[in-house]
Amino acid sequence: MAKKSASLDFEKSLTELESLVEKLENSEFTLEESLEAFEKGVKLTRHCQQALSAAEQKVQILMEENGETQAVPFVPEGE
């Protein structure tokens, strides 16, 4: 359950960050509101970066074999 919560938390944070950026780009805020939105955006960005870093570490651990990381080429779906 914790994995789903973390994933949903990341998705929610990313969606909220995208919304803030759109509103800032469209000048929907006063200067004070813009500063508050920017501060919140920085916090959301840090949260998302931490979540992505944790996911990257998990993938790296899963890909380790005999103490060595095995490079696996990325092949997009449909190719």
Distance bins in CASP14 RR format, pairs under 12 A and 6 or more apart:
PFRMAT RR
TARGET T0000
AUTHOR 0000-0000-0000
RMODE 2
METHOD distances of the structure
MODEL  1
1 7 0 0 0 0 0 1 0 0 0 0 0
1 8 0 0 0 0 0 1 0 0 0 0 0
2 8 0 0 0 0 0 1 0 0 0 0 0
2 9 0 0 0 0 0 1 0 0 0 0 0
2 54 0 0 0 0 0 1 0 0 0 0 0
3 9 0 0 0 0 0 1 0 0 0 0 0
3 10 0 0 0 0 0 1 0 0 0 0 0
3 51 0 0 0 0 0 1 0 0 0 0 0
3 54 0 0 0 0 0 1 0 0 0 0 0
3 55 0 0 0 0 0 1 0 0 0 0 0
3 58 0 0 0 0 1 0 0 0 0 0 0
4 10 0 0 0 0 0 1 0 0 0 0 0
4 11 0 0 0 0 0 1 0 0 0 0 0
5 11 0 0 0 0 0 1 0 0 0 0 0
5 12 0 0 0 0 0 1 0 0 0 0 0
5 51 0 0 0 0 0 1 0 0 0 0 0
6 12 0 0 0 0 0 1 0 0 0 0 0
6 13 0 0 0 0 0 1 0 0 0 0 0
6 47 0 0 0 0 0 1 0 0 0 0 0
6 48 0 0 0 0 0 1 0 0 0 0 0
6 50 0 0 0 0 0 1 0 0 0 0 0
6 51 1 0 0 1 0 0 0 0 0 0 0
6 52 0 0 0 0 0 1 0 0 0 0 0
6 54 0 0 0 0 1 0 0 0 0 0 0
6 55 0 0 0 0 1 0 0 0 0 0 0
6 58 0 0 0 0 0 1 0 0 0 0 0
7 13 0 0 0 0 0 1 0 0 0 0 0
7 14 0 0 0 0 0 1 0 0 0 0 0
7 48 0 0 0 0 0 1 0 0 0 0 0
7 51 0 0 0 0 1 0 0 0 0 0 0
7 52 0 0 0 0 0 1 0 0 0 0 0
7 54 0 0 0 0 0 1 0 0 0 0 0
7 55 0 0 0 0 1 0 0 0 0 0 0
7 58 0 0 0 0 0 1 0 0 0 0 0
8 14 0 0 0 0 0 1 0 0 0 0 0
8 15 0 0 0 0 0 1 0 0 0 0 0
8 51 0 0 0 0 0 1 0 0 0 0 0
9 15 0 0 0 0 0 1 0 0 0 0 0
9 16 0 0 0 0 0 1 0 0 0 0 0
9 44 0 0 0 0 0 1 0 0 0 0 0
9 47 1 0 0 1 0 0 0 0 0 0 0
9 48 0 0 0 0 1 0 0 0 0 0 0
9 50 0 0 0 0 0 1 0 0 0 0 0
9 51 1 0 0 1 0 0 0 0 0 0 0
9 54 0 0 0 0 0 1 0 0 0 0 0
10 16 0 0 0 0 0 1 0 0 0 0 0
10 17 0 0 0 0 0 1 0 0 0 0 0
10 44 0 0 0 0 0 1 0 0 0 0 0
10 45 0 0 0 0 0 1 0 0 0 0 0
10 47 1 0 0 1 0 0 0 0 0 0 0
10 48 1 0 0 1 0 0 0 0 0 0 0
10 49 0 0 0 0 0 1 0 0 0 0 0
10 50 0 0 0 0 1 0 0 0 0 0 0
10 51 1 0 1 0 0 0 0 0 0 0 0
10 52 1 0 0 1 0 0 0 0 0 0 0
10 53 0 0 0 0 0 1 0 0 0 0 0
10 54 0 0 0 0 1 0 0 0 0 0 0
10 55 0 0 0 0 1 0 0 0 0 0 0
11 17 0 0 0 0 0 1 0 0 0 0 0
11 18 0 0 0 0 0 1 0 0 0 0 0
11 44 0 0 0 0 0 1 0 0 0 0 0
11 47 0 0 0 0 0 1 0 0 0 0 0
11 48 0 0 0 0 1 0 0 0 0 0 0
11 51 0 0 0 0 1 0 0 0 0 0 0
12 18 0 0 0 0 0 1 0 0 0 0 0
12 19 0 0 0 0 0 1 0 0 0 0 0
12 44 0 0 0 0 1 0 0 0 0 0 0
12 47 0 0 0 0 1 0 0 0 0 0 0
12 48 0 0 0 0 0 1 0 0 0 0 0
12 51 0 0 0 0 0 1 0 0 0 0 0
13 19 0 0 0 0 0 1 0 0 0 0 0
13 20 0 0 0 0 0 1 0 0 0 0 0
13 40 0 0 0 0 0 1 0 0 0 0 0
13 41 0 0 0 0 1 0 0 0 0 0 0
13 42 0 0 0 0 0 1 0 0 0 0 0
13 43 0 0 0 0 1 0 0 0 0 0 0
13 44 1 0 1 0 0 0 0 0 0 0 0
13 45 0 0 0 0 1 0 0 0 0 0 0
13 46 0 0 0 0 1 0 0 0 0 0 0
13 47 1 0 1 0 0 0 0 0 0 0 0
13 48 1 0 1 0 0 0 0 0 0 0 0
13 49 0 0 0 0 0 1 0 0 0 0 0
13 50 0 0 0 0 0 1 0 0 0 0 0
13 51 1 0 0 1 0 0 0 0 0 0 0
13 52 0 0 0 0 0 1 0 0 0 0 0
14 20 0 0 0 0 0 1 0 0 0 0 0
14 21 0 0 0 0 0 1 0 0 0 0 0
14 41 0 0 0 0 0 1 0 0 0 0 0
14 44 1 0 0 1 0 0 0 0 0 0 0
14 45 0 0 0 0 1 0 0 0 0 0 0
14 47 0 0 0 0 1 0 0 0 0 0 0
14 48 1 0 1 0 0 0 0 0 0 0 0
14 49 0 0 0 0 0 1 0 0 0 0 0
14 51 0 0 0 0 1 0 0 0 0 0 0
14 52 0 0 0 0 1 0 0 0 0 0 0
15 21 0 0 0 0 0 1 0 0 0 0 0
15 22 0 0 0 0 0 1 0 0 0 0 0
15 44 0 0 0 0 1 0 0 0 0 0 0
15 48 0 0 0 0 0 1 0 0 0 0 0
16 22 0 0 0 0 0 1 0 0 0 0 0
16 23 0 0 0 0 0 1 0 0 0 0 0
16 37 0 0 0 0 0 1 0 0 0 0 0
16 40 0 0 0 0 1 0 0 0 0 0 0
16 41 0 0 0 0 1 0 0 0 0 0 0
16 43 0 0 0 0 0 1 0 0 0 0 0
16 44 1 0 1 0 0 0 0 0 0 0 0
16 45 0 0 0 0 0 1 0 0 0 0 0
16 47 0 0 0 0 1 0 0 0 0 0 0
16 48 0 0 0 0 1 0 0 0 0 0 0
17 23 0 0 0 0 0 1 0 0 0 0 0
17 24 0 0 0 0 0 1 0 0 0 0 0
17 37 0 0 0 0 0 1 0 0 0 0 0
17 38 0 0 0 0 0 1 0 0 0 0 0
17 40 0 0 0 0 1 0 0 0 0 0 0
17 41 1 0 1 0 0 0 0 0 0 0 0
17 42 0 0 0 0 1 0 0 0 0 0 0
17 43 0 0 0 0 1 0 0 0 0 0 0
17 44 1 0 1 0 0 0 0 0 0 0 0
17 45 1 0 0 1 0 0 0 0 0 0 0
17 46 0 0 0 0 0 1 0 0 0 0 0
17 47 0 0 0 0 1 0 0 0 0 0 0
17 48 1 0 0 1 0 0 0 0 0 0 0
17 49 0 0 0 0 0 1 0 0 0 0 0
17 51 0 0 0 0 0 1 0 0 0 0 0
18 24 0 0 0 0 0 1 0 0 0 0 0
18 25 0 0 0 0 0 1 0 0 0 0 0
18 41 0 0 0 0 0 1 0 0 0 0 0
18 44 0 0 0 0 1 0 0 0 0 0 0
18 45 0 0 0 0 0 1 0 0 0 0 0
18 48 0 0 0 0 0 1 0 0 0 0 0
19 25 0 0 0 0 0 1 0 0 0 0 0
19 26 0 0 0 0 0 1 0 0 0 0 0
19 28 0 0 0 0 0 1 0 0 0 0 0
19 37 0 0 0 0 1 0 0 0 0 0 0
19 40 0 0 0 0 0 1 0 0 0 0 0
19 41 0 0 0 0 0 1 0 0 0 0 0
19 44 0 0 0 0 1 0 0 0 0 0 0
20 26 0 0 0 0 0 1 0 0 0 0 0
20 28 0 0 0 0 1 0 0 0 0 0 0
20 29 0 0 0 0 1 0 0 0 0 0 0
20 33 0 0 0 0 0 1 0 0 0 0 0
20 34 0 0 0 0 1 0 0 0 0 0 0
20 36 0 0 0 0 1 0 0 0 0 0 0
20 37 1 0 1 0 0 0 0 0 0 0 0
20 38 0 0 0 0 1 0 0 0 0 0 0
20 39 0 0 0 0 0 1 0 0 0 0 0
20 40 1 0 0 1 0 0 0 0 0 0 0
20 41 1 0 1 0 0 0 0 0 0 0 0
20 42 0 0 0 0 0 1 0 0 0 0 0
20 43 0 0 0 0 0 1 0 0 0 0 0
20 44 1 0 0 1 0 0 0 0 0 0 0
20 45 0 0 0 0 1 0 0 0 0 0 0
21 28 0 0 0 0 0 1 0 0 0 0 0
21 29 0 0 0 0 0 1 0 0 0 0 0
21 34 0 0 0 0 0 1 0 0 0 0 0
21 37 0 0 0 0 1 0 0 0 0 0 0
21 38 0 0 0 0 1 0 0 0 0 0 0
21 40 0 0 0 0 0 1 0 0 0 0 0
21 41 1 0 0 1 0 0 0 0 0 0 0
21 42 0 0 0 0 0 1 0 0 0 0 0
21 44 0 0 0 0 1 0 0 0 0 0 0
21 45 0 0 0 0 1 0 0 0 0 0 0
22 28 0 0 0 0 1 0 0 0 0 0 0
22 29 0 0 0 0 0 1 0 0 0 0 0
22 37 0 0 0 0 0 1 0 0 0 0 0
23 29 1 0 0 1 0 0 0 0 0 0 0
23 30 0 0 0 0 0 1 0 0 0 0 0
23 33 0 0 0 0 1 0 0 0 0 0 0
23 34 0 0 0 0 1 0 0 0 0 0 0
23 36 0 0 0 0 0 1 0 0 0 0 0
23 37 1 0 0 1 0 0 0 0 0 0 0
23 38 0 0 0 0 0 1 0 0 0 0 0
23 40 0 0 0 0 0 1 0 0 0 0 0
23 41 0 0 0 0 0 1 0 0 0 0 0
24 30 0 0 0 0 0 1 0 0 0 0 0
24 31 0 0 0 0 0 1 0 0 0 0 0
24 33 0 0 0 0 1 0 0 0 0 0 0
24 34 1 0 0 1 0 0 0 0 0 0 0
24 35 0 0 0 0 0 1 0 0 0 0 0
24 36 0 0 0 0 0 1 0 0 0 0 0
24 37 1 0 1 0 0 0 0 0 0 0 0
24 38 1 0 0 1 0 0 0 0 0 0 0
24 39 0 0 0 0 0 1 0 0 0 0 0
24 40 0 0 0 0 0 1 0 0 0 0 0
24 41 0 0 0 0 1 0 0 0 0 0 0
25 34 0 0 0 0 0 1 0 0 0 0 0
25 37 0 0 0 0 0 1 0 0 0 0 0
26 34 0 0 0 0 0 1 0 0 0 0 0
26 37 0 0 0 0 0 1 0 0 0 0 0
27 33 0 0 0 0 0 1 0 0 0 0 0
27 34 0 0 0 0 1 0 0 0 0 0 0
27 37 0 0 0 0 0 1 0 0 0 0 0
28 34 0 0 0 0 1 0 0 0 0 0 0
28 37 0 0 0 0 1 0 0 0 0 0 0
29 35 0 0 0 0 1 0 0 0 0 0 0
29 36 0 0 0 0 1 0 0 0 0 0 0
29 37 1 0 1 0 0 0 0 0 0 0 0
29 38 0 0 0 0 1 0 0 0 0 0 0
29 40 0 0 0 0 0 1 0 0 0 0 0
30 36 0 0 0 0 1 0 0 0 0 0 0
30 37 0 0 0 0 0 1 0 0 0 0 0
31 37 0 0 0 0 0 1 0 0 0 0 0
31 38 0 0 0 0 0 1 0 0 0 0 0
32 38 0 0 0 0 0 1 0 0 0 0 0
32 39 0 0 0 0 0 1 0 0 0 0 0
33 39 0 0 0 0 0 1 0 0 0 0 0
33 40 0 0 0 0 0 1 0 0 0 0 0
34 40 0 0 0 0 0 1 0 0 0 0 0
34 41 0 0 0 0 0 1 0 0 0 0 0
35 41 0 0 0 0 0 1 0 0 0 0 0
35 42 0 0 0 0 0 1 0 0 0 0 0
36 42 0 0 0 0 0 1 0 0 0 0 0
36 43 0 0 0 0 0 1 0 0 0 0 0
37 43 0 0 0 0 0 1 0 0 0 0 0
37 44 0 0 0 0 0 1 0 0 0 0 0
38 44 0 0 0 0 0 1 0 0 0 0 0
38 45 0 0 0 0 0 1 0 0 0 0 0
39 45 0 0 0 0 0 1 0 0 0 0 0
39 46 0 0 0 0 0 1 0 0 0 0 0
40 46 0 0 0 0 0 1 0 0 0 0 0
40 47 0 0 0 0 0 1 0 0 0 0 0
41 47 0 0 0 0 1 0 0 0 0 0 0
41 48 0 0 0 0 1 0 0 0 0 0 0
41 49 0 0 0 0 0 1 0 0 0 0 0
42 48 0 0 0 0 0 1 0 0 0 0 0
42 49 0 0 0 0 0 1 0 0 0 0 0
43 49 0 0 0 0 0 1 0 0 0 0 0
43 50 0 0 0 0 0 1 0 0 0 0 0
44 50 0 0 0 0 0 1 0 0 0 0 0
44 51 0 0 0 0 0 1 0 0 0 0 0
45 51 0 0 0 0 0 1 0 0 0 0 0
45 52 0 0 0 0 0 1 0 0 0 0 0
46 52 0 0 0 0 0 1 0 0 0 0 0
46 53 0 0 0 0 0 1 0 0 0 0 0
47 53 0 0 0 0 0 1 0 0 0 0 0
47 54 0 0 0 0 0 1 0 0 0 0 0
48 54 0 0 0 0 0 1 0 0 0 0 0
48 55 0 0 0 0 0 1 0 0 0 0 0
49 55 0 0 0 0 0 1 0 0 0 0 0
49 56 0 0 0 0 0 1 0 0 0 0 0
50 56 0 0 0 0 0 1 0 0 0 0 0
50 57 0 0 0 0 0 1 0 0 0 0 0
51 57 0 0 0 0 0 1 0 0 0 0 0
51 58 0 0 0 0 0 1 0 0 0 0 0
52 58 0 0 0 0 0 1 0 0 0 0 0
52 59 0 0 0 0 0 1 0 0 0 0 0
53 59 0 0 0 0 0 1 0 0 0 0 0
53 60 0 0 0 0 0 1 0 0 0 0 0
54 60 0 0 0 0 0 1 0 0 0 0 0
54 61 0 0 0 0 0 1 0 0 0 0 0
55 61 0 0 0 0 0 1 0 0 0 0 0
55 62 0 0 0 0 0 1 0 0 0 0 0
56 62 0 0 0 0 0 1 0 0 0 0 0
56 63 0 0 0 0 0 1 0 0 0 0 0
57 63 0 0 0 0 0 1 0 0 0 0 0
57 64 0 0 0 0 0 1 0 0 0 0 0
57 69 0 0 0 0 0 1 0 0 0 0 0
58 64 0 0 0 0 0 1 0 0 0 0 0
59 69 0 0 0 0 0 1 0 0 0 0 0
59 70 0 0 0 0 0 1 0 0 0 0 0
59 72 0 0 0 0 0 1 0 0 0 0 0
59 74 0 0 0 0 0 1 0 0 0 0 0
60 67 0 0 0 0 0 1 0 0 0 0 0
60 68 0 0 0 0 0 1 0 0 0 0 0
60 69 1 0 0 1 0 0 0 0 0 0 0
60 70 0 0 0 0 0 1 0 0 0 0 0
60 71 0 0 0 0 0 1 0 0 0 0 0
60 72 0 0 0 0 0 1 0 0 0 0 0
61 67 0 0 0 0 0 1 0 0 0 0 0
61 69 0 0 0 0 1 0 0 0 0 0 0
62 69 0 0 0 0 0 1 0 0 0 0 0
62 70 0 0 0 0 0 1 0 0 0 0 0
62 72 0 0 0 0 0 1 0 0 0 0 0
63 69 1 0 1 0 0 0 0 0 0 0 0
63 70 1 0 1 0 0 0 0 0 0 0 0
63 71 0 0 0 0 1 0 0 0 0 0 0
63 72 1 0 0 1 0 0 0 0 0 0 0
64 70 1 0 0 1 0 0 0 0 0 0 0
64 71 0 0 0 0 0 1 0 0 0 0 0
64 72 0 0 0 0 0 1 0 0 0 0 0
65 71 0 0 0 0 0 1 0 0 0 0 0
65 72 0 0 0 0 0 1 0 0 0 0 0
73 79 0 0 0 0 0 1 0 0 0 0 0
END
